[in-house]
Amino acid sequence: MDSAFQMSPNPIVRYLGKKQEEFTRADVVRYCLENNVEMLNFHYCGWDGKLKTLSFVIQSPEHLENILRAGERVDGSSLFPFVEAGRSDLYVVPRYRSAFLNPFSEVPTLDLMCSFFDRDGKPFESSPQYILHRAHEEFTALTGLRMQTMGELEYYVVAEDDGLYRTPDQKGYHESEPFNKFAALRSEAMRMIASCGGSIKYGHSEVGNFTLDGKIYEQNEIEFLPVDIESAAEQLVIAKWIMRQLAWQYGVTLTFAPKITAGKAGSGMHVHCKLTDLEGRCATVRDGSLTEEARRVIAGFMMAGTSLPAFGNPHPLSFMRLVPHQEAPTSLCWSFSNRSALVRVPLGWLKKQDMSALCNPLETPCEQDFCDKQTFEWRASDGFADTYLLMAALCCAARHGFEAPQALEVAEKTYVGLGVNIHDAANKALQESLEQLPASCAEAAAELDKDREIYTSAGVFSDGVVDFYIKYLSDFHDESLRETLKGDALKKFVEDNMNNG
């Protein structure tokens, strides 16, 4: 086995001895034949953002080749509510580079992610996956840069309370077993996600933990590594499918709901961004400082900041999380290491100090550049978002930062200093000077209508998709829900929407 691949958690990568993005149809067929694969699953997402499955029993090598070449047809009107039943047929065609071994199937089963095509054999332009592809394509065409992203998936595990080894309320950050009771579930999920091609950074317990009505609610997080923005969105879709199925096997509930109850930590899905040139070199920082390109992207996020929640926070529960004093953003501003800002530039490795040599005296100190670890983080979105549409919207906003002549002025105007708490009473004047995030889906819909050109320019989002999304958000009629939904009514609302996203 090639040593470059022997530590890969993906068994197909190890077997073939090549990177996943280099898989060909011949590779997929060879793996199936030589490993007695009996079944094939096609996966894709409809409008609800959840992974769909179409399963095949492999009959022969010729049958396998036919499936992989031709794809299959599906009912588009059942997947996308804006598709007319009279012209609803769509093709789903597998992308070979996405192949992974199903971690749950009792018989050897190979799974592949698919793209949608219309009856003329052209990409179905309203599918979320293709919208993201177009968004990234247009960003690169304008800037000569690629965008990498990584998601932070925060979630709660809900189970019967055994009363043992309780952690103090809202003090669960980075706890270990037995105080972190679902570390084993998290570790198994991470291993499975990695085996399916996900680039995992780490996992840990999060702040949120409490007991309610005889049940324990424990917050955890799995964080990814930066990869191409299109791959990043797909990895999150697969990860959520794995995590839910694993929780089902454990007999517990796992939810990405942005808010469970008042006064307790909510769950976000922060998105870290990183810019590279076409050769893959870091374009986020230079000489220890953020590049002009990075500041333009941040400015784009600020200018689209009130409409981006339409894609990142598409449910009334989302806006119950976006309140002051819960480490959730409410104001359009950015800062370094500041968790009350909408965009945070986290601590980086810019000093070129060999800290490992300081704590390991037997090592010889050396100067190493870790600038490629630097990211900037969009903090408003949550796990109810369609990851494709969220990433596409962020990409459109980033491109807008390069198109708008006032972008660098916006970046300067919306910057707040390190350590400044936006929500502190002493900074009331600062907070009032900043534009605020929407407080409901209805407000987000209105902001999306106002900013629609940011998303429809260059043909990324169609007006039809934007109009459908505006109606979808407006139909919640949640203008005052954040203030009126309390007590038992809030509890029931959460229970009814626990499995969204």
VOGU-3710 file (C-alpha; in Angstrom, 3 decimals, decimal comma):
1> mdsafqmspn> 0,000/0,000/0,000  1,206/3,514/-0,848  2,300/5,120/2,442  0,589/8,353/1,359  -2,796/6,617/1,678  -2,294/3,963/4,364  -3,634/6,208/7,159  -6,687/7,368/5,200  -9,906/6,608/7,124  -11,650/6,031/3,768
11> pivrylgkkq> -11,365/2,298/2,881  -11,818/2,976/-0,856  -8,943/5,473/-0,840  -6,750/2,925/0,939  -7,714/0,150/-1,480  -7,306/2,133/-4,697  -4,270/4,100/-3,505  -5,526/7,390/-4,920  -7,264/10,545/-3,711  -11,045/10,532/-3,597
21> eeftradvvr> -11,313/13,469/-5,997  -9,420/11,357/-8,585  -11,871/8,415/-8,574  -13,074/7,346/-12,045  -15,895/5,077/-13,123  -13,353/2,315/-13,740  -12,152/2,715/-10,138  -15,700/2,394/-8,791  -16,364/-0,717/-10,900  -13,059/-2,316/-9,890
31> yclennveml> -13,678/-1,702/-6,202  -17,174/-3,204/-6,427  -16,000/-6,303/-8,319  -12,965/-6,972/-6,149  -14,761/-6,366/-2,832  -18,017/-8,230/-3,512  -20,162/-5,086/-3,325  -23,797/-6,179/-3,681  -25,716/-2,903/-3,624  -25,428/0,659/-4,856
41> nfhycgwdgk> -27,094/3,749/-3,327  -27,614/7,063/-5,106  -27,904/10,084/-2,785  -29,059/13,664/-3,467  -30,875/16,476/-1,694  -34,274/17,887/-2,457  -35,612/21,224/-1,295  -35,680/20,231/2,396  -31,890/19,793/2,522  -32,057/16,185/3,740
51> lktlsfviqs> -30,230/13,296/2,091  -32,416/11,171/-0,213  -31,651/7,577/-1,244  -32,305/5,436/-4,329  -31,078/1,829/-3,949  -29,994/-0,746/-6,552  -29,093/-4,444/-6,334  -26,097/-4,987/-8,613  -27,007/-7,708/-11,161  -23,797/-7,942/-13,191
61> pehlenilra> -20,753/-5,900/-14,229  -22,739/-4,682/-17,248  -25,633/-3,636/-15,035  -23,257/-1,726/-12,743  -21,662/0,052/-15,719  -25,097/1,013/-17,031  -26,213/2,485/-13,713  -23,004/4,490/-13,337  -23,082/5,817/-16,918  -26,793/6,559/-17,389
71> gervdgsslf> -27,938/7,408/-13,875  -31,680/7,114/-13,213  -34,828/9,227/-13,430  -36,734/10,545/-10,414  -39,893/12,554/-9,730  -38,660/16,128/-9,471  -42,020/17,492/-8,290  -41,767/15,365/-5,123  -38,290/16,753/-4,427  -38,769/20,376/-5,489
81> pfveagrsdl> -42,192/21,954/-4,818  -41,776/24,509/-7,598  -41,425/21,798/-10,292  -44,678/21,211/-12,202  -46,021/17,645/-12,052  -46,536/17,652/-15,831  -42,808/18,136/-16,492  -41,421/16,641/-13,327  -38,980/13,970/-14,514  -35,342/14,654/-13,661
91> yvvpryrsaf> -32,189/12,580/-14,076  -29,853/11,823/-11,159  -26,319/11,019/-12,311  -23,587/9,898/-9,876  -20,340/11,760/-9,326  -17,662/9,065/-9,077  -15,377/11,159/-6,864  -18,026/11,066/-4,141  -18,044/7,261/-3,726  -17,953/5,907/-0,176
101> lnpfsevptl> -18,667/2,607/1,540  -21,966/2,723/3,412  -21,055/2,539/7,128  -24,451/1,143/8,214  -25,356/-1,488/5,631  -25,053/-5,154/6,660  -24,163/-6,135/3,084  -21,316/-4,400/1,200  -22,911/-1,286/-0,284  -21,339/1,566/-2,227
111> dlmcsffdrd> -22,924/5,036/-2,026  -22,497/7,969/-4,419  -23,726/11,564/-4,439  -25,576/12,657/-7,566  -26,219/15,740/-9,662  -29,600/16,602/-11,198  -30,149/17,037/-14,940  -33,272/18,137/-16,818  -35,041/16,350/-19,688  -32,593/17,919/-22,191
121> gkpfesspqy> -29,590/16,515/-20,353  -28,561/19,919/-18,997  -27,818/20,649/-15,327  -31,018/21,371/-13,389  -30,241/24,981/-12,544  -32,633/25,217/-9,578  -31,074/22,357/-7,612  -29,214/23,649/-4,519  -26,076/21,721/-5,453  -25,898/23,358/-8,898
131> ilhraheeft> -26,667/26,823/-7,481  -23,598/26,438/-5,253  -21,503/25,269/-8,206  -22,508/28,359/-10,195  -21,848/30,654/-7,228  -18,308/29,363/-6,812  -17,707/29,409/-10,560  -18,706/33,092/-10,803  -16,670/34,014/-7,701  -13,560/32,475/-9,252
141> altglrmqtm> -14,209/34,043/-12,669  -14,286/37,518/-11,092  -11,526/37,179/-8,487  -9,154/34,447/-9,673  -9,552/32,920/-6,217  -11,149/29,795/-4,795  -13,114/29,707/-1,571  -12,681/26,999/0,997  -15,045/26,593/3,916  -15,528/24,412/6,961
151> geleyyvvae> -18,589/23,928/9,116  -18,992/23,639/12,869  -21,925/21,320/13,599  -23,312/21,990/17,062  -26,060/19,666/18,254  -27,861/18,398/21,342  -28,255/14,773/22,366  -31,474/14,188/24,331  -31,776/11,094/26,542  -33,216/9,838/29,807
161> ddglyrtpdq> -31,453/11,378/32,814  -29,681/8,745/34,930  -28,761/11,321/37,576  -25,080/10,315/37,564  -22,034/12,556/37,025  -23,980/15,697/36,283  -22,173/18,702/34,886  -23,114/22,124/36,312  -25,704/23,865/34,147  -24,169/25,516/31,031
171> kgyhesepfn> -20,646/24,413/32,063  -20,115/21,531/29,635  -17,346/23,030/27,474  -14,702/20,382/26,649  -15,805/18,057/29,450  -14,560/14,460/29,454  -16,360/11,216/30,213  -18,234/10,411/32,419  -19,388/14,042/32,701  -19,654/14,139/28,890
181> kfaalrseam> -22,022/11,195/28,493  -22,205/10,979/24,702  -18,525/11,207/23,800  -18,644/7,656/22,411  -21,484/8,546/20,030  -19,562/11,628/18,899  -16,341/9,656/18,331  -18,119/6,946/16,365  -19,852/9,590/14,245  -16,506/11,263/13,525
191> rmiascggsi> -14,956/7,958/12,474  -17,893/7,157/10,177  -17,930/10,647/8,631  -14,196/10,416/7,938  -14,606/6,952/6,393  -17,148/8,490/3,985  -14,746/11,220/2,873  -15,408/13,936/5,463  -12,402/16,016/6,523  -12,779/16,142/10,304
201> kyghsevgnf> -10,842/18,628/12,413  -11,985/17,592/15,879  -14,939/16,975/18,170  -15,731/18,033/21,736  -18,513/18,693/24,195  -19,961/22,205/24,133  -21,210/24,643/26,762  -24,866/23,651/26,716  -26,156/21,042/29,148  -29,263/20,934/31,302
211> tldgkiyeqn> -31,995/18,626/32,563  -35,687/19,113/31,817  -38,662/16,842/32,575  -36,479/13,864/33,425  -34,284/14,173/30,352  -30,691/15,281/29,931  -29,814/17,663/27,115  -26,112/17,557/26,244  -24,508/19,789/23,617  -21,609/18,563/21,482
221> eieflpvdie> -19,812/19,759/18,371  -18,023/18,238/15,392  -15,847/20,613/13,414  -14,476/20,095/9,918  -11,299/21,122/8,078  -11,371/23,704/5,245  -12,001/22,143/1,841  -13,390/23,393/-1,469  -16,720/25,077/-0,685  -18,724/22,620/-2,797
231> saaeqlviak> -17,205/19,628/-1,012  -17,688/21,352/2,354  -21,452/21,644/1,814  -21,745/18,014/0,762  -19,707/16,767/3,714  -22,134/18,476/6,093  -25,134/16,839/4,396  -23,558/13,381/4,730  -22,446/14,097/8,303  -25,953/15,033/9,460
241> wimrqlawqy> -27,349/11,857/7,887  -24,726/9,733/9,664  -25,181/11,455/13,031  -28,954/11,053/13,039  -28,830/7,417/11,968  -26,224/6,639/14,619  -28,300/8,377/17,314  -31,300/6,276/16,219  -29,216/3,147/16,794  -28,172/4,441/20,234
251> gvtltfapki> -31,830/5,036/21,119  -31,398/8,779/21,721  -32,524/11,921/19,923  -29,932/14,079/18,165  -31,096/17,513/17,073  -29,589/20,482/15,255  -32,411/22,729/16,509  -30,948/26,221/16,986  -32,835/26,732/20,259  -34,180/24,204/22,755
261> tagkagsgmh> -35,406/26,453/25,549  -34,954/30,013/26,798  -31,817/30,841/28,772  -29,777/27,872/27,508  -27,083/27,800/24,850  -28,386/27,454/21,316  -26,744/25,473/18,528  -25,206/27,210/15,543  -23,510/26,032/12,381  -20,698/28,535/12,063
271> vhckltdleg> -18,924/28,600/8,696  -15,193/29,341/8,542  -13,925/30,727/5,242  -10,504/30,696/3,641  -9,274/32,084/0,327  -6,693/30,441/-1,926  -5,266/31,236/-5,332  -5,715/28,777/-8,200  -2,550/26,930/-7,162  -3,915/26,413/-3,664
281> rcatvrdgsl> -1,728/29,008/-1,914  -3,243/30,917/1,014  -4,724/34,295/0,078  -6,320/35,052/3,459  -3,304/36,511/5,262  -0,010/37,971/4,119  2,876/39,124/6,318  0,825/38,481/9,437  -2,191/40,582/8,365  -5,509/39,985/6,632
291> teearrviag> -5,217/40,547/2,895  -7,284/43,116/1,040  -9,088/40,198/-0,603  -10,136/38,797/2,786  -11,342/42,213/3,944  -13,401/42,558/0,764  -15,095/39,227/1,431  -15,839/40,278/5,020  -17,252/43,559/3,692  -19,451/41,547/1,327
301> fmmagtslpa> -20,757/39,608/4,322  -21,504/42,907/6,060  -23,317/44,375/3,047  -25,416/41,227/2,630  -25,618/40,654/6,366  -29,350/41,239/6,775  -30,333/38,950/3,871  -27,881/36,087/4,435  -29,992/34,825/7,392  -32,708/34,016/4,841
311> fgnphplsfm> -30,467/31,116/3,814  -28,593/30,502/7,068  -31,513/30,779/9,504  -34,613/29,552/7,652  -36,875/28,784/10,628  -38,512/30,748/13,479  -36,409/28,807/16,032  -33,308/30,236/14,349  -34,182/33,729/15,519  -34,775/32,604/19,098
321> rlvphqeapt> -31,061/31,812/19,188  -29,966/35,178/17,738  -30,430/37,173/20,936  -27,929/39,132/23,080  -25,788/37,571/25,842  -25,777/34,027/24,387  -22,551/34,278/22,297  -24,788/34,682/19,246  -24,444/37,692/16,924  -27,132/40,348/16,566
331> slcwsfsnrs> -25,189/43,293/15,064  -23,481/43,616/11,695  -19,828/43,925/12,663  -16,586/41,949/12,583  -13,637/41,614/14,899  -10,667/39,510/15,949  -11,452/36,679/18,424  -14,713/38,383/19,428  -17,647/35,957/19,815  -20,257/38,704/19,929
341> alvrvplgwl> -19,389/39,784/16,357  -21,168/38,534/13,248  -17,825/37,705/11,605  -14,936/36,649/13,822  -11,299/36,282/12,812  -10,200/33,563/15,249  -6,799/33,234/16,843  -4,257/32,300/14,183  -0,669/31,051/14,088  0,881/34,231/12,717
351> kkqdmsalcn> 3,838/34,768/15,098  5,911/31,857/13,696  6,732/30,937/17,283  7,623/27,247/17,722  5,463/26,601/20,773  5,907/22,829/20,445  9,650/23,236/21,071  8,931/25,284/24,202  6,873/22,491/25,764  9,044/19,683/24,334
361> pletpceqdf> 12,653/20,520/25,274  14,081/17,601/23,278  12,862/19,196/20,024  14,977/21,626/18,012  13,148/24,963/17,571  12,356/25,919/13,996  10,385/28,631/12,267  7,327/27,326/10,419  4,616/29,273/8,642  1,135/28,155/9,689
371> cdkqtfewra> -0,680/31,046/8,000  -2,739/28,607/5,938  -4,623/27,721/9,147  -6,105/31,240/9,341  -9,829/31,563/8,605  -12,624/34,060/9,191  -15,921/32,849/10,588  -19,558/33,617/9,690  -21,360/33,042/13,022  -25,084/33,557/12,406
381> sdgfadtyll> -26,149/30,367/10,597  -27,449/27,167/12,184  -28,008/23,492/11,402  -31,505/24,042/9,970  -29,913/25,718/6,926  -29,684/23,989/3,570  -25,897/23,764/3,417  -25,717/24,118/-0,373  -27,838/27,278/-0,432  -26,061/28,777/2,579
391> maalccaarh> -22,633/28,243/1,006  -23,910/29,588/-2,323  -25,280/32,713/-0,625  -21,990/33,295/1,218  -20,157/32,928/-2,098  -22,466/35,504/-3,736  -21,916/37,907/-0,831  -18,141/37,405/-1,121  -18,260/38,241/-4,842  -20,322/41,346/-4,012
401> gfeapqalev> -17,436/42,491/-1,795  -15,200/42,570/-4,882  -17,804/44,284/-7,038  -18,782/47,059/-4,596  -16,412/50,073/-4,832  -17,086/51,016/-1,181  -16,249/47,560/0,205  -13,032/48,482/2,031  -14,751/51,487/3,622  -17,530/49,178/4,827
411> aektyvglgv> -14,930/46,814/6,282  -13,332/49,668/8,195  -16,652/51,101/9,396  -17,998/47,767/10,707  -14,840/46,696/12,538  -14,986/46,617/16,341  -11,946/46,240/18,544  -10,618/43,092/20,152  -12,396/42,391/23,450  -15,291/44,807/22,861
421> nihdaankal> -18,542/43,160/23,977  -21,232/44,520/21,680  -23,941/43,590/24,170  -22,364/45,307/27,166  -24,373/48,270/28,475  -21,262/50,435/28,283  -21,223/49,904/24,497  -24,879/50,770/23,894  -24,029/53,683/21,607  -21,805/51,425/19,478
431> qesleqlpas> -24,508/48,781/19,206  -27,110/51,360/18,172  -24,785/52,633/15,450  -24,604/49,198/13,840  -27,214/47,620/11,598  -29,037/44,704/13,264  -29,794/41,206/12,029  -33,433/40,380/11,257  -35,518/39,158/14,201  -37,759/36,760/12,244
441> caeaaaeldk> -38,119/34,769/9,038  -40,550/37,427/7,828  -37,929/40,170/8,260  -35,270/37,989/6,610  -37,601/37,461/3,635  -38,051/41,223/3,232  -34,273/41,743/3,377  -33,746/39,013/0,766  -36,176/40,764/-1,566  -34,283/44,017/-1,045
451> dreiytsagv> -30,888/42,376/-1,700  -32,007/39,951/-4,402  -29,573/41,297/-7,002  -26,608/40,157/-4,885  -27,827/36,589/-5,386  -29,397/36,697/-8,859  -26,561/38,566/-10,595  -24,502/36,403/-12,953  -27,370/33,926/-13,044  -26,534/32,167/-9,769
461> fsdgvvdfyi> -29,948/32,167/-8,056  -32,927/32,527/-10,400  -35,666/35,024/-9,568  -38,016/32,052/-9,357  -35,956/30,379/-6,627  -35,608/33,649/-4,700  -39,357/34,297/-4,959  -40,127/30,780/-3,757  -37,779/31,201/-0,802  -39,273/34,596/0,119
471> kylsdfhdes> -42,768/33,055/0,162  -41,525/30,046/2,162  -40,065/32,322/4,857  -42,978/34,762/4,852  -45,494/31,961/5,353  -44,187/31,378/8,889  -45,855/34,686/9,923  -43,416/34,817/12,833  -43,012/38,589/13,210  -43,790/38,502/16,944
481> lretlkgdal> -43,159/34,829/17,702  -39,857/35,458/19,478  -41,637/37,601/22,067  -44,862/35,587/22,439  -43,737/31,946/22,339  -43,025/30,979/25,956  -43,280/28,064/28,409  -45,240/24,999/27,292  -45,986/26,548/23,908  -42,251/26,944/23,217
491> kkfvednmnn> -41,597/23,389/24,418  -44,197/21,965/22,016  -42,931/24,125/19,151  -39,397/22,772/19,688  -40,642/19,176/19,902  -42,636/19,572/16,685  -39,591/20,951/14,823  -36,787/18,950/16,457  -35,905/17,038/13,269  -35,871/19,931/10,784
501> g> -32,786/20,638/8,734
//
